[in-house]
Amino acid sequence: MIEIKNLTKSFGSLTAVNNLSFSIPEGQILGFLGPNGAGKSTTMKMIAGFLTPTSGSVSVCGFDVESQAIEAKRCIGYLPEGAPGYGEMTPLQFLNFIADVRELSGSHRKEQLDTVVGRLHLDQVLHQSIDTLSKGYRRRVGLAQALLHDPKVLILDEPTDGLDPNQKHEVRELIGHLARDKIVIVSTHILEEVDAVCDRAIIIARGKVLADATPAELEAKSQYHNAVKLAIEELDAAVEAVSRIPEVMKVEVERESGRLIAIPRAGHNPFTAITKVVQENGWSVDELSMERGRLDEVFRQITQGSETGEVRS
Protein backbone atom coordinates (compact mmCIF):
# COMPACT_ATOMS: atom_id res chain seq x y z
CA MET A 1 0.00 0.00 0.00
CA ILE A 2 0.98 3.62 -0.52
CA GLU A 3 0.11 5.98 2.33
CA ILE A 4 0.27 9.74 1.76
CA LYS A 5 -0.38 11.96 4.78
CA ASN A 6 -0.61 15.77 4.77
CA LEU A 7 1.85 16.01 1.88
CA THR A 8 2.96 19.56 1.12
CA LYS A 9 5.63 20.96 -1.20
CA SER A 10 6.49 24.64 -1.46
CA PHE A 11 8.95 26.40 -3.74
CA GLY A 12 9.48 29.75 -2.06
CA SER A 13 6.11 31.47 -1.93
CA LEU A 14 4.53 28.94 -4.32
CA THR A 15 2.74 25.97 -2.75
CA ALA A 16 2.69 23.33 -5.48
CA VAL A 17 1.16 20.56 -3.33
CA ASN A 18 -1.09 21.53 -0.45
CA ASN A 19 -1.77 19.04 2.36
CA LEU A 20 -2.63 15.98 0.23
CA SER A 21 -3.74 12.80 2.01
CA PHE A 22 -4.83 9.52 0.39
CA SER A 23 -3.90 5.85 0.27
CA ILE A 24 -3.68 3.33 -2.58
CA PRO A 25 -4.08 -0.44 -2.02
CA GLU A 26 -2.43 -3.25 -3.98
CA GLY A 27 -4.07 -4.10 -7.29
CA GLN A 28 -5.42 -0.60 -7.91
CA ILE A 29 -4.75 1.61 -10.93
CA LEU A 30 -5.08 5.24 -9.87
CA GLY A 31 -5.52 7.97 -12.45
CA PHE A 32 -4.00 11.24 -11.25
CA LEU A 33 -5.62 14.16 -13.07
CA GLY A 34 -5.47 17.91 -13.05
CA PRO A 35 -4.89 20.97 -15.24
CA ASN A 36 -1.37 22.13 -16.06
CA GLY A 37 0.39 23.31 -12.91
CA ALA A 38 -1.98 21.41 -10.62
CA GLY A 39 0.84 19.64 -8.75
CA LYS A 40 0.58 16.20 -10.37
CA SER A 41 4.22 15.76 -11.37
CA THR A 42 5.45 17.26 -8.10
CA THR A 43 3.36 14.75 -6.15
CA MET A 44 4.65 11.86 -8.28
CA LYS A 45 8.24 12.98 -7.73
CA MET A 46 7.73 13.04 -3.95
CA ILE A 47 6.18 9.55 -3.97
CA ALA A 48 9.16 8.32 -6.00
CA GLY A 49 11.62 9.97 -3.60
CA PHE A 50 12.90 12.35 -6.27
CA LEU A 51 11.74 15.44 -4.34
CA THR A 52 11.72 15.95 -0.57
CA PRO A 53 8.39 17.13 0.89
CA THR A 54 8.22 20.43 2.73
CA SER A 55 6.01 18.62 5.23
CA GLY A 56 3.96 15.44 5.49
CA SER A 57 4.98 11.88 4.72
CA VAL A 58 4.88 9.15 2.08
CA SER A 59 5.26 5.44 2.76
CA VAL A 60 5.58 2.83 0.01
CA CYS A 61 5.09 -0.85 0.87
CA GLY A 62 5.61 0.05 4.53
CA PHE A 63 8.82 2.03 3.97
CA ASP A 64 9.06 5.75 4.63
CA VAL A 65 10.31 7.41 1.44
CA GLU A 66 12.59 9.81 3.37
CA SER A 67 13.98 7.74 6.24
CA GLN A 68 14.00 4.38 4.38
CA ALA A 69 14.72 5.72 0.91
CA ILE A 70 16.65 2.74 -0.52
CA GLU A 71 14.07 0.18 0.67
CA ALA A 72 11.20 2.28 -0.72
CA LYS A 73 12.88 2.85 -4.08
CA ARG A 74 13.51 -0.88 -4.50
CA CYS A 75 9.71 -1.25 -4.59
CA ILE A 76 9.19 1.50 -7.17
CA GLY A 77 9.37 1.68 -10.95
CA TYR A 78 9.25 5.31 -12.07
CA LEU A 79 8.63 6.76 -15.53
CA PRO A 80 9.14 10.53 -15.28
CA GLU A 81 7.58 13.06 -17.60
CA GLY A 82 9.63 13.17 -20.79
CA ALA A 83 11.33 9.79 -20.11
CA PRO A 84 14.86 11.18 -19.74
CA GLY A 85 17.71 8.85 -20.68
CA TYR A 86 21.34 8.91 -21.81
CA GLY A 87 21.15 9.86 -25.46
CA GLU A 88 24.54 8.46 -26.39
CA MET A 89 23.58 4.99 -25.11
CA THR A 90 21.60 2.42 -27.06
CA PRO A 91 18.43 1.04 -25.42
CA LEU A 92 20.30 -2.21 -24.68
CA GLN A 93 23.17 -0.35 -23.02
CA PHE A 94 20.76 1.80 -21.04
CA LEU A 95 18.70 -1.16 -19.84
CA ASN A 96 21.88 -3.02 -18.85
CA PHE A 97 22.95 0.07 -16.90
CA ILE A 98 19.57 0.11 -15.11
CA ALA A 99 19.93 -3.63 -14.44
CA ASP A 100 23.28 -2.89 -12.77
CA VAL A 101 21.71 -0.13 -10.67
CA ARG A 102 18.89 -2.48 -9.68
CA GLU A 103 21.44 -5.21 -8.86
CA LEU A 104 19.90 -7.73 -11.25
CA SER A 105 22.15 -10.68 -12.09
CA GLY A 106 22.32 -14.13 -13.64
CA SER A 107 19.39 -15.77 -15.35
CA HIS A 108 16.90 -13.46 -13.63
CA ARG A 109 18.61 -10.44 -15.21
CA LYS A 110 18.45 -11.97 -18.70
CA GLU A 111 14.83 -13.03 -18.19
CA GLN A 112 13.78 -9.51 -17.12
CA LEU A 113 15.66 -7.87 -19.99
CA ASP A 114 14.08 -10.22 -22.53
CA THR A 115 10.64 -9.64 -20.98
CA VAL A 116 10.67 -5.83 -21.13
CA VAL A 117 12.25 -5.74 -24.60
CA GLY A 118 9.52 -8.08 -25.87
CA ARG A 119 6.64 -6.35 -24.09
CA LEU A 120 7.65 -2.90 -25.36
CA HIS A 121 8.64 -4.12 -28.85
CA LEU A 122 12.15 -2.67 -28.69
CA ASP A 123 13.92 -5.40 -30.69
CA GLN A 124 14.33 -3.27 -33.82
CA VAL A 125 15.99 -0.32 -32.03
CA LEU A 126 18.08 -2.08 -29.37
CA HIS A 127 21.39 -1.06 -30.97
CA GLN A 128 20.40 2.44 -32.11
CA SER A 129 21.43 5.43 -29.96
CA ILE A 130 18.58 6.77 -27.84
CA ASP A 131 18.95 10.36 -29.10
CA THR A 132 18.11 9.18 -32.64
CA LEU A 133 14.89 7.44 -31.59
CA SER A 134 11.41 8.81 -32.13
CA LYS A 135 9.54 10.26 -29.16
CA GLY A 136 7.39 7.13 -29.04
CA TYR A 137 10.37 4.78 -28.89
CA ARG A 138 12.09 6.91 -26.23
CA ARG A 139 8.90 6.67 -24.20
CA ARG A 140 8.92 2.89 -24.56
CA VAL A 141 12.56 2.71 -23.44
CA GLY A 142 11.59 4.77 -20.38
CA LEU A 143 8.72 2.44 -19.62
CA ALA A 144 11.00 -0.58 -20.06
CA GLN A 145 13.46 0.70 -17.43
CA ALA A 146 10.57 1.31 -15.01
CA LEU A 147 9.40 -2.30 -15.44
CA LEU A 148 12.82 -3.95 -15.51
CA HIS A 149 13.01 -5.02 -11.85
CA ASP A 150 9.33 -6.07 -11.68
CA PRO A 151 8.43 -3.48 -9.03
CA LYS A 152 5.43 -3.64 -6.69
CA VAL A 153 4.66 0.02 -7.41
CA LEU A 154 4.61 1.71 -10.83
CA ILE A 155 4.56 5.51 -11.05
CA LEU A 156 3.90 6.56 -14.64
CA ASP A 157 3.88 10.22 -15.66
CA GLU A 158 2.12 10.49 -19.05
CA PRO A 159 2.99 6.89 -20.06
CA THR A 160 1.47 7.05 -23.55
CA ASP A 161 2.76 10.50 -24.48
CA GLY A 162 4.09 10.39 -28.05
CA LEU A 163 2.71 6.95 -28.87
CA ASP A 164 0.47 6.23 -31.85
CA PRO A 165 -3.05 4.80 -31.25
CA ASN A 166 -1.92 1.17 -31.62
CA GLN A 167 0.98 1.70 -29.21
CA LYS A 168 -1.30 3.46 -26.73
CA HIS A 169 -3.64 0.48 -26.80
CA GLU A 170 -0.76 -1.93 -26.20
CA VAL A 171 0.59 0.09 -23.26
CA ARG A 172 -2.86 0.40 -21.70
CA GLU A 173 -3.35 -3.36 -21.99
CA LEU A 174 0.06 -3.88 -20.40
CA ILE A 175 -0.80 -1.56 -17.51
CA GLY A 176 -4.07 -3.41 -16.93
CA HIS A 177 -2.25 -6.75 -16.91
CA LEU A 178 0.50 -5.55 -14.57
CA ALA A 179 -1.91 -4.12 -12.02
CA ARG A 180 -3.09 -7.54 -10.85
CA ASP A 181 -0.45 -7.61 -8.10
CA LYS A 182 0.89 -4.04 -8.20
CA ILE A 183 -0.06 -0.49 -7.42
CA VAL A 184 -0.07 1.69 -10.54
CA ILE A 185 -0.32 5.49 -10.50
CA VAL A 186 -0.91 7.06 -13.89
CA SER A 187 -0.65 10.82 -14.28
CA THR A 188 -2.26 11.84 -17.53
CA HIS A 189 -3.99 14.62 -19.44
CA ILE A 190 -5.82 12.05 -21.56
CA LEU A 191 -9.24 11.46 -20.03
CA GLU A 192 -9.98 8.46 -22.24
CA GLU A 193 -6.91 6.84 -20.68
CA VAL A 194 -8.50 7.09 -17.23
CA ASP A 195 -11.66 5.51 -18.56
CA ALA A 196 -9.68 2.78 -20.33
CA VAL A 197 -7.27 1.63 -17.61
CA CYS A 198 -8.03 3.19 -14.21
CA ASP A 199 -10.40 1.96 -11.52
CA ARG A 200 -10.02 5.13 -9.44
CA ALA A 201 -9.36 8.77 -10.28
CA ILE A 202 -8.11 11.65 -8.16
CA ILE A 203 -8.51 15.15 -9.59
CA ILE A 204 -6.31 17.89 -8.15
CA ALA A 205 -5.91 21.61 -8.81
CA ARG A 206 -3.70 24.15 -7.05
CA GLY A 207 -2.20 21.23 -5.15
CA LYS A 208 -5.48 20.15 -3.51
CA VAL A 209 -7.68 17.10 -4.02
CA LEU A 210 -11.00 18.15 -5.59
CA ALA A 211 -12.41 14.70 -6.35
CA ASP A 212 -11.63 11.07 -5.50
CA ALA A 213 -13.93 8.52 -7.16
CA THR A 214 -14.19 5.75 -9.72
CA PRO A 215 -14.45 6.81 -13.38
CA ALA A 216 -18.05 5.56 -13.37
CA GLU A 217 -18.89 7.71 -10.34
CA LEU A 218 -17.37 10.74 -12.05
CA GLU A 219 -19.27 10.02 -15.28
CA ALA A 220 -22.48 9.89 -13.25
CA LYS A 221 -21.93 13.57 -12.35
CA SER A 222 -22.12 14.52 -16.04
CA GLN A 223 -25.30 15.99 -17.48
CA TYR A 224 -24.81 13.42 -20.25
CA HIS A 225 -25.13 10.48 -17.83
CA ASN A 226 -27.98 8.38 -19.27
CA ALA A 227 -28.31 10.80 -22.20
CA VAL A 228 -29.78 9.08 -25.27
CA LYS A 229 -28.34 9.47 -28.77
CA LEU A 230 -30.79 9.03 -31.61
CA ALA A 231 -29.80 9.17 -35.29
CA ILE A 232 -32.89 9.22 -37.46
CA GLU A 233 -34.06 10.47 -40.84
CA GLU A 234 -37.14 12.16 -39.37
CA LEU A 235 -34.95 14.38 -37.19
CA ASP A 236 -37.26 17.39 -36.74
CA ALA A 237 -40.24 15.22 -35.85
CA ALA A 238 -38.12 13.23 -33.44
CA VAL A 239 -36.82 16.39 -31.74
CA GLU A 240 -40.37 17.62 -31.22
CA ALA A 241 -41.59 14.28 -29.86
CA VAL A 242 -38.59 13.60 -27.60
CA SER A 243 -38.71 17.14 -26.16
CA ARG A 244 -42.17 16.37 -24.77
CA ILE A 245 -40.99 13.33 -22.80
CA PRO A 246 -41.13 14.19 -19.05
CA GLU A 247 -37.77 12.51 -18.30
CA VAL A 248 -35.98 14.71 -20.87
CA MET A 249 -34.57 18.03 -19.67
CA LYS A 250 -33.43 19.28 -23.09
CA VAL A 251 -32.54 18.09 -26.57
CA GLU A 252 -29.33 18.92 -28.43
CA VAL A 253 -29.35 18.63 -32.22
CA GLU A 254 -26.40 17.69 -34.43
CA ARG A 255 -27.60 18.54 -37.93
CA GLU A 256 -24.54 17.30 -39.77
CA SER A 257 -24.82 13.79 -38.34
CA GLY A 258 -28.63 13.78 -38.32
CA ARG A 259 -28.59 13.02 -34.62
CA LEU A 260 -30.19 14.30 -31.47
CA ILE A 261 -28.99 13.92 -27.89
CA ALA A 262 -31.70 13.78 -25.25
CA ILE A 263 -30.28 15.02 -21.94
CA PRO A 264 -32.22 13.59 -18.99
CA ARG A 265 -33.52 15.30 -15.91
CA ALA A 266 -31.43 14.51 -12.84
CA GLY A 267 -32.04 10.97 -11.63
CA HIS A 268 -34.04 9.93 -14.71
CA ASN A 269 -33.39 7.60 -17.62
CA PRO A 270 -35.40 8.41 -20.78
CA PHE A 271 -34.20 5.44 -22.87
CA THR A 272 -37.38 3.35 -22.52
CA ALA A 273 -39.65 6.31 -23.21
CA ILE A 274 -37.68 7.32 -26.31
CA THR A 275 -37.68 3.75 -27.60
CA LYS A 276 -41.47 3.69 -27.19
CA VAL A 277 -41.86 6.93 -29.15
CA VAL A 278 -39.71 5.56 -31.99
CA GLN A 279 -41.75 2.35 -32.15
CA GLU A 280 -45.10 4.17 -32.05
CA ASN A 281 -44.08 6.38 -34.97
CA GLY A 282 -42.54 3.53 -36.97
CA TRP A 283 -39.31 5.45 -37.52
CA SER A 284 -36.24 3.79 -39.02
CA VAL A 285 -33.32 4.33 -36.63
CA ASP A 286 -29.64 4.49 -37.60
CA GLU A 287 -28.46 4.79 -34.00
CA LEU A 288 -30.06 4.47 -30.59
CA SER A 289 -27.64 4.39 -27.68
CA MET A 290 -27.18 5.65 -24.15
CA GLU A 291 -24.18 7.57 -22.82
CA ARG A 292 -22.43 6.78 -19.53
CA GLY A 293 -21.40 10.41 -19.12
CA ARG A 294 -18.50 12.57 -20.25
CA LEU A 295 -15.35 12.78 -18.13
CA ASP A 296 -14.13 15.90 -19.93
CA GLU A 297 -17.27 17.79 -18.92
CA VAL A 298 -16.99 16.63 -15.29
CA PHE A 299 -13.27 17.51 -15.27
CA ARG A 300 -14.09 21.06 -16.39
CA GLN A 301 -16.86 21.38 -13.80
CA ILE A 302 -14.64 20.19 -10.96
CA THR A 303 -11.58 22.25 -11.86
CA GLN A 304 -13.45 25.38 -12.97
CA GLY A 305 -12.30 28.32 -10.92
CA SER A 306 -9.17 26.52 -9.67
CA GLU A 307 -6.88 29.09 -11.27
CA THR A 308 -8.31 31.76 -9.01
CA GLY A 309 -8.36 29.54 -5.95
CA GLU A 310 -12.10 28.91 -6.05
CA VAL A 311 -13.09 25.26 -5.67
CA ARG A 312 -16.34 24.03 -7.17
CA SER A 313 -17.84 20.62 -6.49
BELCORWO-V716258 format. One record per residue. OMEGA is omega in radians with two decimals (none if undefined). D_LAST is the distance of its C-alpha to the last C-alpha in Angstrom with 2 decimals. Layout:
omega:d_last
OMEGA:D_LAST
OMEGA:D_LAST
This chain:
omega:d_last
2.97:28.02
3.10:26.05
3.12:24.78
-3.05:22.67
3.02:22.51
-3.05:21.14
-3.12:21.88
3.04:22.17
3.12:24.06
3.00:25.16
-3.03:27.53
-3.13:29.14
-3.13:26.68
3.03:23.96
-3.07:21.58
3.10:20.73
-2.93:19.25
2.97:17.83
3.13:18.41
3.03:17.26
2.99:18.22
3.09:18.42
-3.12:21.40
3.14:22.68
3.08:25.54
3.09:28.51
-3.10:28.30
3.01:24.63
-3.10:23.50
3.00:20.27
-3.10:18.64
-2.96:17.38
3.04:15.31
3.07:14.26
3.10:15.63
-3.14:19.11
-3.08:19.51
-3.09:16.41
-3.09:18.83
-3.08:19.33
3.11:23.11
3.10:23.58
3.13:22.00
-3.12:24.19
3.10:27.20
3.09:26.78
-3.12:26.57
-3.13:29.67
-3.13:31.46
3.06:31.83
3.09:30.10
3.12:30.50
2.98:27.46
3.04:27.64
-3.10:26.64
-3.06:25.40
3.05:26.88
2.98:26.85
-3.13:29.14
-3.13:30.11
3.10:32.25
-3.12:33.07
3.07:34.14
-3.02:32.68
3.13:32.08
-3.02:33.76
3.11:36.60
-2.97:37.35
-3.09:36.56
-3.14:39.30
3.14:38.56
-3.07:34.82
3.04:35.57
-3.10:38.06
-2.93:35.22
2.87:33.11
-2.98:33.45
3.02:31.60
-3.13:31.21
3.04:30.12
3.14:28.75
3.11:31.85
-3.13:33.96
3.11:36.52
3.09:40.04
-3.00:43.66
-3.11:44.67
3.11:48.37
2.92:48.02
3.06:48.06
-3.14:45.36
3.10:48.02
-3.13:48.94
-3.13:45.33
3.05:44.58
3.07:47.84
3.12:46.84
3.10:43.53
3.07:45.58
-3.14:47.78
-3.12:44.86
3.08:43.50
3.05:47.07
-3.11:47.43
3.03:51.09
-3.09:53.58
3.12:52.81
3.11:49.18
-3.14:48.67
-3.14:50.27
-3.14:48.33
3.09:44.95
3.12:45.99
-3.10:47.18
-3.08:44.01
3.10:41.55
3.12:43.91
-3.11:44.13
-3.09:40.45
3.07:39.48
-3.10:42.58
-3.04:43.98
-3.01:47.65
-3.06:48.50
-3.04:47.28
-3.04:48.25
3.12:51.07
-3.10:49.48
-3.03:48.20
-3.09:44.43
3.06:44.38
-3.09:45.90
3.03:43.30
3.12:40.65
-3.14:37.02
3.12:36.42
3.09:39.34
3.11:38.38
-3.14:34.97
3.07:36.84
3.11:39.14
3.12:36.20
3.12:34.76
-3.14:38.28
3.12:38.67
-3.09:35.39
-2.89:36.70
-3.07:40.31
3.11:40.47
-3.04:38.44
3.08:35.73
-3.10:33.61
3.07:30.51
3.10:29.67
-2.97:27.40
-3.14:27.14
-3.10:25.77
-3.02:25.66
-3.11:28.40
3.12:29.12
3.10:29.16
-3.13:32.41
3.07:33.31
-3.05:34.43
3.13:32.90
3.12:35.54
3.10:35.05
3.13:31.26
-3.13:31.93
-3.13:34.47
3.11:32.28
3.08:29.40
3.12:32.02
3.13:33.38
3.12:30.06
3.14:29.60
-3.09:33.17
-3.00:32.96
-3.11:29.94
-3.13:32.08
-3.13:33.19
2.88:31.01
3.11:27.61
3.03:26.27
-3.11:23.49
3.00:22.91
-3.05:21.26
2.96:21.01
-3.01:19.89
-3.04:21.10
3.11:18.46
3.10:21.40
3.10:22.59
-3.14:19.64
-3.05:20.30
-2.98:24.01
-2.99:24.41
3.03:21.43
3.05:20.71
3.13:17.60
3.01:15.05
3.10:13.33
3.10:11.25
3.00:11.96
-3.07:12.19
3.06:14.58
-3.11:15.70
3.07:12.72
3.10:11.02
-3.13:7.32
3.10:8.03
-3.01:11.43
3.01:12.72
3.07:15.64
-3.14:15.80
3.12:16.56
3.10:13.51
3.11:11.35
-3.13:13.84
3.10:13.50
-3.11:10.04
3.06:12.11
3.13:14.07
3.05:17.02
-3.07:16.87
3.03:20.40
-3.09:21.28
3.05:25.07
-3.12:27.04
3.06:30.55
-2.96:33.22
-3.13:36.28
-3.12:39.33
-2.96:39.06
-3.09:35.70
3.13:36.10
-3.14:37.33
3.11:34.53
-3.13:31.87
-3.10:33.59
-3.09:33.92
3.14:30.43
-3.11:28.89
-3.13:30.73
-3.05:29.24
-3.10:27.24
-3.08:24.55
3.11:23.90
3.11:21.46
-3.14:22.82
3.01:25.02
-3.08:24.83
3.03:28.26
-3.03:29.37
-3.05:32.99
-3.13:34.12
-3.11:33.32
-3.01:34.30
3.00:31.06
3.06:28.58
3.14:25.05
-3.11:24.31
-3.01:20.62
2.93:20.31
-3.07:19.05
3.08:16.20
-3.10:17.93
3.10:21.08
-3.04:23.13
-3.01:25.72
-3.10:27.69
-3.13:30.61
3.13:30.99
3.08:31.05
3.14:33.53
3.13:35.69
3.13:35.75
-3.13:36.82
-3.11:39.54
-3.12:40.83
3.12:41.27
-3.12:42.79
3.03:40.67
-3.00:40.99
3.04:37.60
3.12:36.98
3.01:33.47
-3.06:31.48
-3.11:28.44
-3.13:24.97
3.04:21.85
-3.04:19.56
-3.06:16.63
-3.11:15.96
-3.11:14.26
3.12:14.72
-3.14:12.77
3.11:9.70
3.13:10.37
3.13:10.60
-3.05:7.42
-3.07:5.51
-3.12:8.41
-3.13:9.16
-3.07:10.47
-3.10:10.96
3.11:14.66
3.12:14.88
3.14:13.03
3.14:10.09
3.12:6.69
3.14:3.78
none:0.00
